[in-house]
Amino acid sequence: ERYRRMMYDDLLLGEMRDAFGGLDLRSVEDQRQMAHQQNKIIKWDQQRVREKEWESELWLRSERQKDRIRLRERELAREREWTHINERERENCRDREREYELHKEELRRRWIDEKDAQREREREREADWDRELEIE
């Protein structure tokens, strides 16, 4: 850095000698300070640009994270909805199965009642035949 400044000062001195035939050392120092200030401003601007880029990157990351969270919440809501639908379907299937079992039991009772009624008619018919045979 020191060497660079010396070279810069020498160049300025050379240009001043060529242009004005003489040199005021204060103007060289002023030129050097102005160049130094310009470099500081440029570095500060570059730092500001880097910070803005970093803030933008952080903002993008946070937005992406929010999007991922929203997507996950939608997926969980869909999953809960499907779980609820599946549970309702299972309950409906159980209800239909119970209804089927009740219907089957009712049909079995009717069949048994019909068989009992048929046996009773057979007995009555046989009893009637027996009475008819006794009367004859």
DAVENKA-V433137 format. One record per backbone hydrogen bond with DSSP energy under -1.0 kcal/mol. CO is the residue of the C=O (numbers start at 0). NH is the residue of the N-H. Records with the same first field share a line. If there is no record, write none. Layout:
CO=NH / NH
This chain:
0=4
1=5
2=6
3=7
4=8
5=9
6=10
7=11
8=12
9=13
10=14
11=15
12=16
13=17
14=18
15=19
16=20
23=27
24=28
25=29
26=30
27=31
28=32
29=33
30=34
31=35
32=36
33=37
34=38
35=39
36=40
37=41
38=42
39=43
40=44
41=45
42=46
43=47
44=48
45=49
46=50
47=51
48=52
49=53
50=54
51=55
52=56
53=57
54=58
55=59
56=60
57=61
58=62
59=63
60=64
61=65
62=66
63=67
64=68
65=69
66=70
67=71
68=72
69=73
70=74
71=75
72=76
73=77
74=78
75=79
76=80
77=81
78=82
79=83
80=84
81=85
82=86
83=87
84=88
85=89
86=90
87=91
88=92
89=93
90=94
91=95
92=96
93=97
94=98
95=99
96=100
97=101
98=102
99=103
100=104
101=105
102=106
103=107
104=108
105=109
106=110
107=111
108=112
109=113
110=114
111=115
112=116
113=117
114=118
115=119
116=120
117=121
118=122
119=123
120=124
121=125
122=126
123=127
124=128
125=129
126=130
127=131
128=132
129=133
130=134
131=135
